[in-house]
């Protein structure tokens, strides 16, 4: 936006009311405190998209109070769970001057249901916290985790985040939400809409329309708790890999992997990388010039099942010329062995870590920034190769190194690539963000859409979902206007603007 959402007097009045409701310690206004909430991967020290203040509620009642106060004073809120969504804007808001609602102090694991295999968590619960709680409860259940363990279970799941175990599609693990609506009311979804319902987090649906999806990548409410499904600890776990050189072998490997995933021989969420990986000693290895591709996947279950599945994998993948296969075997109770191995062993066993962050610091040191470009395509070998060559060609055109990490689903693939830069170099950093726009237009013209976007690029990505004169966006805007007529919550998220600002946004 060219200007702030509202004047400073309204913000000051709202903050005073929030101090009375939450206490002075819960409201942060000092510049040194607010610097933490800037986008760490934009121009270093840039004040663009700064928040005017941050509030740190500790319970759902305080979240309700904050929302009601903001609505009464007409000031914008921007909500994060922990604000670790780096590469997509971090904790920075779309509208400069927004008050940040940081939910990191709502960090309780409310329940671990040992019989049914789910956890109930607040937004401040990190992957580290959930996994520690699972081990403390006896280790019967595993979580899935993304590559970095410091983020929020709730935040990652609501952004369609991915992990690498059998339950690696994190959004699909959500069963039952508690949501603070833009008017400050509290709603529970699914079976939770019935007071005291015993199946709230055991059954993902309810009675009537399923509204949970309205709160993924959304600005229609603030999610304050979710039920999250877990994975039974297997008797055996095999950490497996396939290596090959050159792009052409992508086609038979992808087609074979699709068949193995659809028949559930492989039932985790594999990862195919080029130029970004951990080496065989477990140390960070970043070499965008490498022609080597590394595919990782896992097998879980009883000893006999894992062995039988491995024989099938050897027969199917081992018959492809140019590939090499390997595996490591672990007991399901072994939480030490995978940690002593490489990063791949850990994440496929649901053990959180921070190794990948060290890897991403290689190009320009501790301040290295990155911008992710993440189109989705069908899991068909020829299509994946086409996407790889299209994106790689654009990187070469811009003179940037190409490093990719692809997340496989049984029928689709996220072809994520990473643009690295030095945030201390303002000119180069801005150029990286400018390169994003022609890449987006080219990839959309080929029929591929992005599943995530940096806050600066949300409008541009939303514009590519244009069927029937943007019927989808117009529908969501109608919902936005109905439930949030004052446009208080996260204006502009995913390109969804309140009526008062619609058409005035600056990408």
N, C-alpha and C positions, 0 to 999 in steps of 0.2 A: 504494500500500500504506500501511497505517496505521503500520507499523513497518518497520525495516530487516530485510533478509533474514536476516542473522546478526549475532552480536555483534562488537564492535570487536576483541576479542582474536584471533579467527580471521582477521579482515582483516589485522591487524598481522602475524601470523605468515606469512600468505600473501605479503604485501608484502616481508617480509624474505627469503623464499625467492626471490621474483622479482628482488630486487636482486642476489642471488648469481648467478642464472641470466643476467640481462640486463645487469647493471651499474647502479650508482647513478643514472647520468644518464638511464636509461630509465624510471625510476619517479618520477612527480610526485605530491607530496602537499601542497605549499604552496598555501594558499588562493588566492593571486594567480594561480598557474598553473591551478588548477582552475576558476576563474571563467569561463575561456574556453569551458568545456564546458557551461555552463548554457544553457537554452533562451533565446535572445536575444529571442524574441517572446512571452514571458510577462511577468508583473509584474517590472519592472526591479529587480534586486537580490534577487529572491526566491530562497530557498534550497531551494524545493520541488524534489524529484527531483535533488538534488545527487549527484555521484559522491564516493566516499570517497578515490579516488586514480585516477591514469591511468598506464598503461604504454604504451610506445612501441616495439614490436618493429621490427626492421629486416630480418628474414628469416623464412621459414616455420618454421625450427627454433625460433626464439624464440617464435613464436605457439604452437607445440606445447608448449613448456615452460610458458608461461603457463596454458594450458588444463589441463595435468596438475596444476600446483600448485593452481589454483583448485578442481579436483575433489577433490584430496586434503584440502583445508582446508574444503571446503563453502562457498565464497564465490561470489557471483554476478558474472558478467562481462556487460558491455554493449559491443558492438562497433560501431565506425563506421569508414568508410574515411577521410574527411576531416572529417565532422561538419557538412557544409554543407547538410543537408536542412532548411533554414529553412522555417518555416511548418508543419512537421510535428514539431517538437521539437528540431531541431538534433542535438547530441551527447548531450542529456540522456537518462538511462535511465528505464525504467518503474519499476524498484525502487530507491528511495533507498539510497545507500550502496554501490551496485554499483561494481566496479572497471572503469573504462573501458579498453577495448583500442582504442587509436587507431592505425590502420594507415597514417597519412600518410607515415611514413618508409620504407615499402615502396613506393617510387615509381619503379620501373624499367620502361621500355618494353623488354621482354625480346626482342621480335622484331618486325620488319615484313617480312612475306612479300610480296615484290614481284610474284611470279608469280601467286599465288592470291588476294592482296588481303585479308589479315587481319593484325591486330596481336595480340601477346600482352602483356598488361599486368598489373601488380600493383595492389592496391587504392588506393595513394596517388597513382597517375597521374591528374592532372587533365586536363580537356579541353584546357586550354592546352598541357600537356605533350605530349599525343598529337598534337595538330595541329602543334606545333613539330617534333616528331620526323618527322612525315610530310613536312613541307616540307624538312627537312634531308636526307631520303632521296631527294629528287628531285621530290616533289610529284605523283607519278603517282596517288596515292590521296587521297580526301577522307574525313574522318570526318563523322558527324552530331554535332550538339551540342544541348544544351538552351539555354535563353535566357541562362543565366549560365555562364561558362566556368570558374569556380573549383572546381566540384564534381568528384567522382570518377567516372571512366568505369565502374568496377566498381560503386560504390555506387548510382549513378543507374540503371544497367541492372538491378540486382537489385531495385530498387523500382519497376520497370515505367515508368521515366522515358521521356520523349518528346523527340524532336528534330524537325527541320524539313526534312531532306534526303530523298533517296530511301530511305535506310536509317534513318528516324526512329523506328521501333519498336525501341527499344534492347534490350529483353529478347530480341527475335528475332535479334539480331546475335551473341548469345553462342553459341560453339561450343567446348565442352570446358572443364571447370573443374578446379581443384585446391582441395580442401577439407580443413580440419582439423576432424575430428569431435570430439564432446564428450569422448571418452576420450583425445584427443591424437593419435590415429592420422591418417595422411595418406591421402586417397583422391583418385583422379582419375576423372573421369566420361567417358562416351562411349568413343571409341576409346582415350582415355588410360588406360583400365583395363588395357590391354596395354602392358607395358614397351617403350618405344622405338617405339610405333606412329607411322607417318609421316603419318597422316591425322587426328590428334587434333583439330586446329583447322580442318580442311578439311571434316569431315563431322560434323554435329551429333548423330548418334545413336551407338549402340554395339551391343552384343550383350545382349539381355535388356531388362528394364524401363528406361525413361529416367528417371533420378532427378534430373537437373539441376533440374527444376522445384521440387523440395523445398527448394531453397536460395534461391528468390526470396521476398522479404518473409518471411524465415524465421528461426527460432532453433534450427535443427538442425545447424548447422556454421558455420565461418568460412571464407569463400571467399578464397583467397590469390593466385589468378591466374585469368584467363580468356583464351580466344581471342575476338577481336572482329572481326566482318566489316567491311570497308571498302567504299567506293563508288568506282568508277573516275572519275577526273577527266574531266568532259565537255568536248567541244570548245566548246560554247556553253551558257550559263546565262542564263535569263530570269527575273528577279524580277518577279512579276506581282501585281496587286491588283484587287479589286472593292470599290467603295464604294456604300452605299445608306443611306437614312434610314428609320427606323421598323422595328418588329418583323415586320410582315406579310410583307415581302419575303424573310424568312428561309426561308419554305417553298419557293418556286420555286428560290432559290439553292442550298439544301441538296440538293434533289432533283436539280438539274442537276449539282452537284459530285459527288454519288454516282455518277451515270452516267459522268462523265468520269474518275473514279478507278477504277471497276470495269473500264472498257475501257482503262485505263492511258494515256489521253491526258495526264492529270495523275497522276504517280506519286511525288510527294513527300507530306508530311503537312501539309496546309494548316492555317491558324490563323484563326479568326474572333473578333474582339474588339469589345467595346463599352465605352467609358469608360477603357480602358487601352491605350495605343498610343504609338508614336513618331510625331511629326508629320512633315510632309513635309521639314522641315529636319533631321530626325534627332534633335531634342531631345525629352526626356521630356514627355509630354502625358497628364495624368490629369484626366479630366472625366466623372465618373459621371453627370452630368445630361445629357450629350450623347445624342441619339437616333441618332447616326451609327454604323453598323456598318462595320468594315473587315475584309475577307477577304484574306489573302495566300496565294499558292501559287507554285510554281516549275515551270519546264520545263527539261529537261536533254537533251543529246545532240548529235548532229551538227547543223550549221547548218540543213540542209534539213529535218531532223526537227523541230527547234524551231520553225521557221517554219510547217511544216505543222500542228503541234499548236496554234500560236497562232491560225491561221485557224479551226480547229475551236472553240477557246475563244471567239473573237469571235462565231462563229455561234451557239453554244449559250447562253453567258452574256449576250452582247450583245443577245439577243432578249428578255430579261426587262425589262419596263418598270421604270424607276427606278434601274437600276444604271449605274455608270460603270466602265470598264475601263482599265487601263494596264499598262505593263511597262517594264523597263529591261533592256538586253542587255549581257552581259559575256562575254569569252573565259574559257574554263575555266582558263587559265593566269593570269588576272588576280586577284591576291590583294590588290591595293591599292584598285582601284575600289570593290568592295563595302564595304570598311572606311571609305571616305570618304563613303559613302551612309548611308541610314538603317539602323536595327537590323535590319529585315526582310531587307535585302540581304545582311547578314553571316551571319545564322543559317542562311539557306537555301543559303548557299555553304559552310557548315561552318567559319566563322571565329568563334572564341569571343570574347566580350566581357563587359562588366559594365554595359552601359547600363541594363538593366532595373532594376538595384539602385537607380540614381539615381532612376528613375521611381517606385519604391516608397517612396522617402523623402519624396515630395512632401507627403502629407497632414499629417504631424506632425514633419517634420525628420529628422535622422539616426537617431533612436531609433524611428522608425515600425515597428510590428509588423504582421504580417498572419497571418490564419488562413484556409487554403484549404478550400473545400467543393467536392468533386469527384465528382459522380455520373456514371455512364456510361449512355448510352442508345443506341438504334438510330439509324442515320443516315437518318432519314426526316423530311422537312421538318416535317410536322404534329407529330411527336413532339418534335422539337427546340424548336419554338415553344412547345409545352406545357411543357416543362422550363424554358425561359427564363421564361415567365410565372409558373410556380409558384415558382421560386427568387426571381425579382424581387419577387413579391408578398410573400414572407416578409421580404425585406430591407426593403421599405416598411413592413411591419407592425412591425418592430423599430426603425424610424427610422434605418436605415443606408443609405448610398449603395450602389448596385449597379454593380459593375464585373465584367465577365466576359471570359474568354479560353477559347475552345473549340478543342480539338484534334481535327481530323477524321481518321478512318481510313476505309478504303473501305466498311465496313459498320457502323461505330459512331462515337460521338462522346463525348469527355470534356468535360462542361459545367462547367468550373472557374470558380468565382466567388471573390472575395477580400474578406474582412472586414478593414478597416484599423482600427488603434487606436493609442493612445499608451501604451506599457508603463509610463510614469511615473504614469499614472492607474490605480491598482489597481482601483478600483470598476468603471470602464468596461471595463478589460481582462477582468475576471472575468465581466462581463455578456456580452461577446462570446462567451466560451467557453460560457456557459449557453445562449445563443441557438442554438448548434450542435445541441443535443439535440432540440428540437422540429422543427428543419429536417430532421434525419436521419430522424425518425419519419415525417414527411409524405412525404418523397421515397421512402422505402422502401415506404410504403403504396401508392404509384403504380407500383411495380415497377421502381424504379431503385436500383442499388447503387453504393456508393462504391468507388473503386479504390485509395485511399490515405487515411490518417488520421493526425492528430496523436497523439502517444503517450497523451495524456489521454483520447482518444476511441476507442482501438483496441477496447476491450471492447464499447463500444456499437455500433460498426460491425460487429464480428464477430457480434453477437447478431442482426443483421438478416439474416444468411445462415442461415436457419432451416429449410430444407427437411428434412422427415422428422426432426423433433426434433433439428435441428442435426447431422445425420449427418456432414457434412463436418468440422466442428470436432471431433467425437468421434473421427473417423478420425485427424486430425492429432495430437490429444492422445495417441492410442495410439502413434503413431510417436514422438512426443516422449518418452514414458515409456520406450520401448524403447531409443532411442539416447542419451538424456540422463537416466538414472534419478536423478541427483543434482540435476537442474534447474539446471545451472550457466549455460547460455548464454541470454542475453537473455530472461529470464522475462517473459512477458506480451506479447511482441511479436506484433502482429496478433491479440491476444486469446488467444494460446496460452500457457497456464500449465502449469508442472510440477505433478505430482500433489500435492506438499506445500503448494502455494499455491492450488490450484484452489478457486474459490468464495470466496476471501478477498480478491480484488482489489478495489480501489476505483477506479472510472472517473474 
